[in-house]
Amino acid sequence: MKRNFFDYALITLKGIAMGAADVVPGVSGGTIAFISGIYEELVDSISKINAEAFRLLFKKGLSAFWKHINGAFFFALLLGIGISILSLAKGMKWLLDNQPIMVWSFFFGLMVASVFFLIKEIEHWRIATVLAMVLSGAVAYVITILPPLAGNHGLIFIFFSGALAICAMILPGISGAFILVLLGAYHTVLDALSNWNFTVIEAFAVGAIIGILSFSRTLKWLFAKYRNLTFAGLTGFIIGSLNKVWPWKEVLKWDTDSQGTAIAAWERSVSPSYYSEITGNAPQLLLAFVLAIVGFFVIYAIEKLAMRSANAAN
């Protein structure tokens, strides 16, 4: 696929959006990749980081390796993700602490819009298609309401936590950080990063690398063999995950991070009126509605840009 500067700039913008989503606990960068039309290419490119790629590196050099793994695409995307995380992390954390309804309303509208656009990708509706969507939606919803497990510090557990978290990160709907919270490994990993505990970091990293390389091959195979069912399943997963980004929540369990700050470890979605009753805060319905509409039209704009880019390429 031949691309020009505008195409790579657009990929970088999508990377910025992915990074912004990854900064928000509970939102997956894979969701942004999916709804912005680069998900399949991302999965395919990750799956090409294999023994063949390193054979090309040693035999034919960096240029052949770069071309094989779609390196220019990776560079543009990772550049955007890096810019976003470095520039937006503090601002997003402040918004989550001080204006959570604003953040969650925006992402709720964004994900609702994505469902409408992704349903268009499902070409044939059969019983199996509907079942795939319903079942994946049910699984995603159950994941969002599970209570977090007790923490575990074993290296084997950390290894599998890394593998599961990275798989969640490239799945639309649920973030890898949220999976770590559910497994009870979030603070263990966070403390290891803060204290430079290389033993734990290495166990997590190896699990993440093995997880993403193996899972990307599975996804690539599913897209090649069962594209329609795969789109239905991933769309259902986003629908089921909407519970996680519902703006009004009641905290069921508090925890503390490595700095001793209280954080919500387990929440449930509630009505705006009940939220106001239990917190004493205004539900900000009008603002929430406006930001949900903004999120909806952000996806519309991304879709239009992607279509314009595709038409220009043809």
Disulfide bonds with the S-S distance in Angstrom:
none
